[in-house]
Amino acid sequence: MKKIISITFLFGMLLLTNMLSAQQLSQEKMKAINSDDVSTFKKQFTPGDYNKCFTIGNESYSPLGFSALYGSHNIIKFLLDNKADINKKCSNKSPLQLSQLRKGDETAQLLIQRGAVRN
């Protein structure tokens, strides 16, 4: 009986963790990334957020992925300097793939120079 309760508890915790890992990307967070200002970014995101997936509509993005999509180079450099996962996929798209969606050659080059893997 204790085994069943333990397994049920662990399964419930796993589900809760999964639900919490995909949070909404608020307007304030989007503005912070689009500002390309590190101090503004740091007011909206904690270091624990750097590798999370945040949802916008039906898609999800990591802070690095969203920054790559919008070419926010200062934020990209800050995140990479602070151990953000350069190949983190959200909605099955890496930051490099997102930078290429917007024809961000300069952004793509920055990511490749810092170790992004082409898939």
Residue, then its C-alpha position, 0 to 999 in steps of 0.5 A: m500500500k505504501k508503494i502505491i501511495s509513493i508512486t501516486f505521489l511521485f507521478g502527481m509531482l511529475l505532472l505538476t512540475n511539467m505543468l509549471s515548466a510551461q508558463q505564459l510569457s507575459q507582455e512585460k517579459m516580452k517587452a523586456i526581451n524586445s528592449d534588448d536591455v539587460s537590466t530590464f530583462k533581469k527585472q522580469f526573469t530570474p536565473g531559474d527562468y533562463n531555461k524554461c519554456f514560456t507559452i505564447g498562444n500555441e507556441s512556446y519559447s525559451p528566453l534565449g529562443f525568443s531573443a533569437l527570434y527578435g535579434s536581441h543580441n545583448i540579451i542573447k549574450f547575457l543569457l549565454d554568459n549565464k549558462a542558458d542552454i544554447n540548444k534548448k528546444c521549445s515547441n521543437k525549435s531551437p534558438l538557432q532555428l528561430s533566428q533563421l526564421r527571421k532571416g537573422d544571419e547575424t544572430a545565427q552567426l552569434l549562436i553558432q560561434r557560441g556553440a549552437v548545433r545545427n539540426 
